[in-house]
Structure formats: structure tokens, C-alpha cells
Amino acid sequence: MNPTNTDARRGTGELPEKRPVSIAPDGTVHPVPSGDDARSAFEEIALKAEEHRRRGGQVVLVQGLGFVGAAVAATIADAKAVDGAPAYFVIGIDLPTPGSYWKVEKINAGLAPIDSTDPVLARLTHDAVHETANLRATTCRDAYGLADVIVVDVHLDVAGRTSDNGIHVELEPFREAIRTVGRLMRPDALVVVETTVPPGTCENVVLPVLREERLRRGIEEPVLLAHAYERVMPGPNYVSSIRSYPRTYSGVDERSSNQARAFLATFVDSSNGDLLWRLENPLSSELGKLLENSYRAANIAFIHEWTLLAEKIGVNLFEIIDSIRVRTGTHDNMRYPGFGVGGYCLTKDSLLAQWGVTHLLESDAVLETTLDALRTNALMPMHAVELVKEVAPNGLGGARIAVCGVSYVPDVADTRNSPTEALVDALLAEGAELRVHDPSVRTWLERADVPIVQDLEAALADADGVVLAVGHRAYRELGASSLTQLTAQPAFVVDAQNVLSDESARELHAAGWLVVGVGKGHWRRDGMHRRK
Amino acid sequence: MNPTNTDARRGTGELPEKRPVSIAPDGTVHPVPSGDDARSAFEEIALKAEEHRRRGGQVVLVQGLGFVGAAVAATIADAKAVDGAPAYFVIGIDLPTPGSYWKVEKINAGLAPIDSTDPVLARLTHDAVHETANLRATTCRDAYGLADVIVVDVHLDVAGRTSDNGIHVELEPFREAIRTVGRLMRPDALVVVETTVPPGTCENVVLPVLREERLRRGIEEPVLLAHAYERVMPGPNYVSSIRSYPRTYSGVDERSSNQARAFLATFVDSSNGDLLWRLENPLSSELGKLLENSYRAANIAFIHEWTLLAEKIGVNLFEIIDSIRVRTGTHDNMRYPGFGVGGYCLTKDSLLAQWGVTHLLESDAVLETTLDALRTNALMPMHAVELVKEVAPNGLGGARIAVCGVSYVPDVADTRNSPTEALVDALLAEGAELRVHDPSVRTWLERADVPIVQDLEAALADADGVVLAVGHRAYRELGASSLTQLTAQPAFVVDAQNVLSDESARELHAAGWLVVGVGKGHWRRDGMHRRK
């Protein structure tokens, strides 16, 4: 790890400059420009946008350059008109804040501000900036006035994700972002909300705010507004997940729906059939996204009690599930035993649903089963902690434990709400000495105080035990002999994510290790959790 | 309805004969034979079986001729040897009781004792009895001694399916059936348990019982025993669901597993790849079946609270789910809003799982979420009752209500645990006057005191309201104009199973009807539950 970067991240006060700086995850430092600087840099963008429009093209503004917005901006920039030229001039906009500004500079340098293994995302961003020159980013609000289409990808999160003490959604920053749109948008611009929002947001929040701001400007014509949700998947198919997945949308009126459809059709691939699904109203579209992710979360939660059962009665739940998943169409999405749920969506979307139902729609409906599932998922890592406690020979206090895997998806450097967070917190609270490793993560943004050991050998060398927390290929390829060679003495291993084969588990146990695994009841039945 | 049949079904005391009779669902009356009669009828079967064996063929006995056993027997009888001749002589056995004996006579007449729309089942049964003459049924226990393979399809149910007061499984009749096998089986016969059983049954119940009975006979060689579960689906693909679905199995030892596989391979279709999935032990196979059906039941339950939500906030949950189901592999098994769960499996298998875990495996594991789902499913029909109460203009007392649909699957005459039971019970308890109709059900075995009106016109003529409880084609094709023509006056309709189109709903409302539907929030939003 580079100590300079870490120091910089801890606070900007230690740096000599007076201007605030924005530090990217890769450690690069970007002074945040003043409003005047941003405006003068923006002039060139405005000229290009107007030139594009004069030639009959349209201008798209993407508001919010996070995991979705940055990728969507590059994808839209790649859309082609009939003549093969870029269909749009695309402007990405974000806030001139330490947390966000670096994304603007990355994009303007032709770099995707997302650490993705998808080569297409890097290529599209590079080409749109350096080849076709139709993608630029800015912090200057004047950009809103240039856009024919404004795509809202503003961050909207839940505070207190799995707390039982009520759900709190801080809607004000989102509302303020929409207010900015209303103050500056062209009267005939189409607003497409792509952010995952609580049900009721488009019709009960966005529409009134836009109307109010436009009325202040004397604009009385109806707002063109639609909700259209993305299904971005982190990983090697990032851009494809934007372009080739079905897309649900709905406008607040027929005209908005039609214009949203026409816009989406320019970058959603329809070569294998129409992927655009219109629903009756934005509320249905908003709710669809939340139901979709709630279903996935509930299916993950369902298997947890069967996991505990399998461990207790000594059966291999993985092979049983494999035999059930052959029933395509009804059972092939059954989840395997696991270690919890990470990421941005599945950990919060059910909460957004309940919050919107209560606070925006003022309904007394309660999604009890759905919220129970989220609680179950949040508690899953604690089962791995129980397994560690069981096999740690001298308790957790002072135990040297290698935690292998920090991201929430195998072989993807995305650590948002990773279940490893809960595991690490619990092990540290019990006094364990951790060596946290991940082959694809250099710094752990969500736990900046927990160093990531870059070298697996160093992480394992003096370990009393190992927790395999992510199914990264590097771990799956390890095998028993590597593990025994890399550790100084027989240790214990908790396989929380089906990383070890049965053969490796048996070899480790034969070499004196204690071996347990989530859902691996047969290992327990065969006595691998006990010394030979 | 034929009053003679009904009287006969109510009790055999009214009939002149002294011998007990067994009455088939079609009303035919079959005197139960004495033991001597059965034995003399069996002699011919024994001769044929021995003849088949002398020619190098094998004899299969299917124990229990219910919904699974009768179909499995006909399917096995259709299996061919290399020379194209029948591979097996198949004997179906059941008890000489009023409840079961009629099945023996039906099969011996070449008729499937299952009211199925699958023409293949009827053909296979007919041909095996009348053409190839390798399928016969009997009540004579001597048959056990003829069999090379004994397939156990004995009924095993849960008493008190959805009660909170604990789960009770009466295992004794099943254990007694296994004891009979042990007393009479050939020492080298393979026993394949196909009945859905609580986890632990094969190894903790069947195996010790068989060993004990065989030891009494001086047989010390290991029992050949396997569990292999079927995935029979009532409906037009009955036989195909036995032959062409993947089949999970496991023996108590390697030899049993191998022999079970060899046997299954003779009638499970492997032309499109190997469908036989071997698991580590029978416990895994038993648990797999229960997990499979529990998953389905949980997925059905999941959507219920979203159904109530959709109705409260006024959205059409059906169109939302349609838009989500396009995500194949993860979301295409999402269930639609509905009226509850019927049938033999999904209503009980989670209870069997919990009972076996507690009583056969003596584990303290609790399948809380899974059992919650069953409770939710059992309560679903009560939501339809609430909707009826809401729109019945003068309350339920004395209200003439046409209940359309009794079976639990559209266009299939299977009424086992149909959700209509709970609806009818509740409506009757509130004093409603019901006209219960189903196009494919003549008598309702589970509610023999509730007459089935055969004529839809008669059911609707004087109705104050209609509950559409099953999506039978006859109802889906009805349309608004038929409904208004068939009823004397504007009425109400509760669409519990997505039977009516939006257009029909609007037409009915325009004609003065009150219209509500499960999951049809948009109908409520549009005011169809109120008089115009």
C-alpha cells in the first residue's frame, strides 16, 4: 500500500494547497476547481454541444457519475446515428466536491471512473473522449441548459440498512439535484430518472419539484418525465448489462413514455427482439426494480436456514441444490449456501420500497417477509464468525486470522457493503489479529483503517487460521498443498463460500487442520472439525 | 349429480350386501374380495410373473396405487427390453379396503385409477393390461415374494397441515407397509422408496425395519435399498413427468445405488442426456425433494405481501411481474398474485421436513422462514374472502355467491387441498348461499357435502356475486358480456386468479358491477370496487 495515498485520504488538511482536493481510489489527487474555473473550462464543452446540435444531433446530460452514471454516459456516447456518426453529444455532470470531482477529471482524461474488468467500458470511455470527442464531464451547472435529455443517476441511499429501528432515507440531496434540473433545464427537455428510488418518487417528488421550479421560470408546458431502470452488473459485462438487458420504463404521460422509448431505443440493443418494457406508470417501474431485487434477496435468505440445517444433520447442501437446479424455469435460480449479500442494490432496495410505501405513498402496507429476508442476509456473516469461534483452538483473542476476500463478487473489485465488513468487524471486536487479503482490491474504501495485504504468502505465513470469504479464482485454485505450504503450522480453515473442494478439505484435515464450511454438513459428519 | 352414488359414498351400511364395498370416484361399486378370493385371483398373476422371470425378465412390484404408484406402474410396464418385449412384469398392490380396492379393479380392467387429461396414461394402462399383458393389480401379499424390485409408493401425509400446534406425522401405516415388505420380500430384491418421506426415513426407519424382519427370517445379507423421488405433475403430461424429468436417487450403499440407477435407467428417458442424479446418501435425496417443494412454496408466499401492497397503492402487479420475469435464470420463476396453494406436495412437504428433522434426526434445527411461507399460503384464500366481504352489497349472510373453480390447477380435475376449500368454508360460515361450479369436477371428494353445480348458467342465474377461483379455460373465455347475460342483475365479481382481462373488468363495471381482483391494484385505483 502506498502510505502517501492513505495519508491523503485521511484528510486534506495535511496537504499544502488551500483548495479542497478530490482523491480518486487509485490515489491520484485532483484539486477541486472554483466555480469560475469550471465555467471557463465548460465554454469549450458548450461550443461543441451547440455545434453537435446545429448538425441535427441531440445533447444528453447524465447527472451523477457513479457506478451507473459513468457507464451509462459512455454507453450513450457510443450510440450511432443513421450515418454512423455519434448520435449524441454527452455531458456528464457531478458536484465539485472532494468525494465526486475526481470522476469528472478521470472522464475528461478518457478513463472510466469505475475499477472494472470490462474492457469495453474502458474502450468506450477512451474512444468517446479521444476519438469521437462527444463525451465530456463538467461541474458547471450551465450544462443543464444544453441538454435535450437529462438522465438522472444521482446517488440515493438508505441510512441504517438493516437496523430494526426504522428505515431512514435522506431524500433531500436527491430532491435538491432535481430542483437544480428544474431551474436550469430547457422547457422541452426529457428527464429520465434512472436512479433506484422509493416508490412514488417520480410522481410525488420529482414531478412537483420540476413543475414548481419551471413555473417560477414561467414555463407552463407539461414536464416530460419518465422512470427507466438499469440492471447494471459489476464485472466483465458492465457495458453489456446496460445495452443488452431488458429495460423497463414508464413516463408520467403518453408523450413522455414515447419519448423515453425513442431515447432508450438508440442505445439499448434490439437486434434480438424488443428489450423495452413499458409499464402503466412510473410508480410501477419504480416498484418493479425494488421487487426484482427484493426477490433475489429473499431467495438468498431462504437458503440460510437450510444451510444451518444441513450442517447440523450432516449433508452436503451444495450437491443437493445442484440436483434441484436442473429443474429449469422453476428451480434453476436456487441459491447456494453462502456468506451474505453485498453490493449496493440487494442490501437496500427492500428498505427503499418500505420507506416509499410509508412516507411517499402514505400506505400502511408492511413488507414483513421481505424485510425479514434482509435481516437474515445481514446476519449470514455472523454464522461464519460462529464457525471461526468453533475451530479457533485458543479462542479469537490474539488469534492470527487470514481473511481471504473483501469484494462482494468473485473476481470483481467491488467492495460496497461486502459481507466481509461484518466478519472483520466481529473478528476485530473479539481481539483477533487480521491479515486481510484480496487479489483485486488495493484499498478498502469502506474500511480504510483496515490494511489490505497484497501478498497472499505474507497473509498466510504466520496464520493460525484462514477464512475463505470470497470465491476468487486465486483462492479456488489454491488447493490443500499450497495452503499447508504457505502456513507455518497446521491451522484451521472456514470455507464460507464453497472455495475448497471435498478433496482439498480432506487433505487439509489429514495434514492436521480443522476444516469447516458453510453448508458443508458432510465435512462435519466426517469429523473434519475435530483434530484427527 | 347421481344421488345413488352420493348415498353410496356416505356409507356402505345402506347397501344390501354384507361384504364391504369400495367405491371409485366415478361412482362404480366394487365389493372388496375376501383373502381367499384374492389369493385364487392371484394365482394367475403368479404364473405369469414366474413365466416372465423364466424368460429372463424381471418382476417389479409397486406398493400403493395412488396418484404416483398407479402411473409409475403403467410407465414401468411400458419399459422395453433390448428385443422390444416388455422388460418387466409389473404387479400393483394395494390394500383390500373400501378406500383403496377400487384401484385394483380399475387397473385390472385396463383403466388408470387417476382422472387425468393425459391420454398417454390411459393408453399405457390399457395396453399393458390388454395388449402386452404385463401389468396386473392385486391385494394378495404373496405378490411381494415374486418381485425383483419393490417400488414403495405408499401414502404418507401430515395431520394438521398448517396448524401452529405442532406437526404430526402418523408414520405407523408407512412403517407397517415396510414391515410387510421385509416379511415377504426375496432376499436379493431391491427396495426403492419413492414416497416423499421425512428426512431420515430410509436410513432410520426403513432400513432397521427391513433388517429386523429379514433377520427373523434368517436373512443376514445386506438390504438393497434406495430412495428415488419422482416429480409427477398432474395434468396433460402425467406420464412424461415420470419419464422425462430428472430423477434424484441414492442407495444406502454403493451396490444399492448402482442397482437403483440400473433400474431407473430402464424407464427414465436418457435420449437427451443423463437425467439420473445420484446423491451421497438417501437422507440427501429425501431432503432434496422437500427442499425443492419448500422453495416453490416460499416463492409463492413471497409475492403475497406485494400483492396486498399493489392493491393498496393501486398498481397492476401482474404487468410488473411480467416485466421482471424477462430476466431468465434469476427471475423467470417469480410467481403471480394468487389465491393460495393446493395439491398434495407444496402444502405439506415443508412440514414433513421439519417433522423428520425433529423426530427422526433429533436435531433442534427450525425451518422458521419455510414454515412461515406455508402459513402465508394457507391464509391466501382468506384475502379473497375479505374482497368478497368488501363488495357484497348486503354482507355475506344469505348472499347468493357463485364460486367458480374447485380444482387446484387450471383445467385439471385434481381437488386435493384446493384453496377453494378454505374459501367455501369461510363463506359458508358467514351464511352465504353458494353455487359451486367446476367444469372438470363432478364430485368434490374433500367436501362431499358441497354439491357441484354442473351447469355454469344455473350457478350464475340468480347470483349476487361471483368468485373466480381457478383460471379454467372455460372461465377465461367467458368475457364480460357472457357474465352480464347469465346473471339476472348487476352483481359483483372477485377475480382471485387473474381470470378477467382489464377490458372485461371495465365492461362489467360499466354495466353496474363491482369488480375487484387479487393483485389488481389498478382496478381499485380506477374505482371499479365502487358503484358508478
Interface residues (C-beta under 8 A of the other chain):
Chain A: P199 G200 R231 Y245 P246 T248 W277 L279 E280 N281 L283 S284 L287 G288 L291 E292 Y295 R296 A298 N299 A301 F302 H304 E305 W306 L308 L309 A310 K312 I313 V315 N316 E319 I320 I321 D322 S323 I324 V326 R327 G329 T330 H331 D332 N333 M334 V357 L361 S363 D364 A365 V366 L367 E368 T369 T370 D372 A373 T376 H522
Chain B: P199 G200 R231 Y245 P246 T248 W277 L279 E280 N281 L283 S284 L287 G288 L291 E292 Y295 R296 A298 N299 A301 F302 H304 E305 W306 L308 L309 A310 K312 I313 V315 N316 E319 I320 I321 D322 S323 I324 V326 R327 G329 T330 H331 D332 N333 M334 V357 L361 S363 D364 A365 V366 L367 E368 T369 T370 D372 A373 T376 H522
